[in-house]
């Protein structure tokens, strides 16, 4: 069934993007991706670590686009105390 209400569609897209971001963040954390070395050279990443970084980056992009769509649909709310 296709969603025709733009607000409901934006809400669904945002929820999906947030779930994707949370999953990608956990994969990134679990991959133990090194960000620097003692000598200042870029660290070696395994294929899994590289995929975790790229997946996290893509999930952030998807999330920002969904957040922008939610704002355009007028469904954003101000954060309460602490976030």
N, C-alpha and C positions, 0 to 999 in steps of 0.2 A: 504494500500500500504506500502510495506516494504522499509525503507530507506537503500540504499546500499552504499552511499557515507559516509565514516567515519566522515568527517568533518561536514557534515550536520546533521548526527546522534548525534554527540557530541554537536553541537550547540543546537539542540532540547532538548537533555537531560539536558543541562545546564539551558536553559530557564525554563524548567519544574521544576528543582530543586530550582531555584531562586524563582519561584512563590510559591512553597511549603514552602520554608523557610520564605518568607514574611507572608504567611498566618499563619504559626505556631507561628511566632513572635507576630503577632497581637493577636492570641488566648492566648498566654502566658501573654501578657500585660493586656488583658481584664480580665483574671482570677485573677489578683491581688494576685499573689503567694507570700506569706511571705517567706523571706529568712533567717531571724534571729529573735530571741526574746530578750527582755531586759535581761533575766536571762542566756542567752547563750545556752539554750536547743533548739534542733531542733523544728521548729514550726509544728503545725498540718496543714495538707493539706486536703482539701476536695477531693473527687474523681475527680471532674472537674479540680482542680488545679494540681493534680498528673498527669492526662492525658495531660494537657497543657505542663507540664515540659517534660514528656516523648516524646510527639509529637515534641516539639522544639528540643530536643536532637536528635531524629531520623531525623528530617529535616536537621539539621546541618550535620549529617553523610552523608545523601543523597547528599547534596550540595557539600561537600568536595570530594566525589567520582566523581561527575559530573565535578567539576573543574579539578580534576586530569585527567579525560578523555579528557577534552577540551585541557589541556596542552599537553597531549600525541598526540592529533590530530593536534597540532600546530595552534590552533585558538585563543590563548590568546593574549592580547595586554597589553602594559604598561599603567598603570593608568595615567591620566593627572593630572594637578594641582588640589589639593583638593580631590584626591581619585581615 
